Amino acid sequence: MKPIAMVSAVIVLSLAAPSVLRAQSDTMRPMNIKQPEAKTQVKTHKAVGTVKKVDQAAGRVTLAHGPVPSLKWPAMTMGFAVKDKALFGKLAPEKKIEFEFVQQGRDYVVTSVK
């Protein structure tokens, strides 16, 4: 091949390559598919129960509570984490309480006590 033809071919290819690559990248853009929004609202549940055990060191309380309609739970006795250490002042064995709780991961956490 003659040097002038070879230089011309290189120049033509180098000028054409960016537009070919740009055209390919335009077709390879990700589609704007709307992802479902993560649930940011935490559902608060209410129940009435009796304190059975308080373990302030572990930050837990055991409650014998009535049905929880929002979760379709029957009455049962179970352990809960306690969100705020100040709530322990309202928790004493055999005391009847109204309380609110939320689910955090696999645990249920008492958020308020009346």
N, C-alpha and C positions, 0 to 999 in steps of 0.2 A: 504494500500500500504506500502511496506517496505521502511524505510528511505533511503536506498541506491538507490532504484529505483526512489524515489521521487526526490532526489538530482540530479540524472543523468538526469531525465526528465527536470528539471529546467535548468540545464546546457545546454542541447541540444537545448531547446527552446530559451534560451538567446543568444546562438551563431547563431541560424538560423534567429532570428527576424531582425537583422540589414540588412542581405542580402535580405530578403523579402521586407522590407521597401524601400531599395535602388532600387530594381527592380521595385516597384510600382512608386517610384518618377521618375525613368527614363522614364516611359511611360506617366507620367503626366506633363512632361515639356511643356511649351508653344511652339507652333509652331512658326517658324521664318517667319511670314507673313510680307511682306514689306508693311508698311503703306504709303499712298500717302504723299509726301512731302508737307509741308505747303508752300504756295506761299510767297516767301520772296521778290520777285521783286515787286516794286510798280510801277504801270503804270502811267506815266506822260501824261497829256492831255494838248493840246494847244488851245487857242482861242484868238479872237480879240473882244474887247468890249469897252464900255464907262462906266466910273465910275459914279454911280448915287448917292451913299451915302457912307460916310466914318465914321465909329464909332471906333475910335482908342481905346477908353476906354474898349470897348467890344472885341476888336481885330477882327473886322469884316468889310467887305466892300460889298456893293451891286453893282453888275455889270449887265449891259444890254449887253449880248454877242451874237455873231453870232453862227451859227451851230458848234457843236463839233463832227466831224466825228468819232473820236475814241470811242465815247459813243453813237453815233447815236442820238444825241440830236438836236432838232431844235433850232433856235434862241429864247432866253428868257431872262428874268431879274430874278436874284436870288442872295441870300446872300452867301458869302464865308467867311471862317475863313482866317486869314492872319498868315502865319507861323512865319515870322520874323518881328518884330516891325519896323525895318529899312526900310521895303518895303513901309510903310505909307508915306515916303517922296516922293514916286513916284505916289501916289494916291491922286487925287484932283477931286472934282465933275466936271463932263462934260469933263474930260480928256479922250482921246482915248488911249487905251493901247493894247499891246500884252501881254498875260500872260500865265503862266503854272500853272497847279494845279494837285493835287492828291486826291484820296479818302482815308479818314481815318475814319473807322467805317461808320457812317451814314452821315458824314460831308465831304465837299469838301474844300480843303485848298490851297490857292494861295501860290506857292513856289517861283515864280519869276515874275518880271514885267519889261517890256521894253517900 
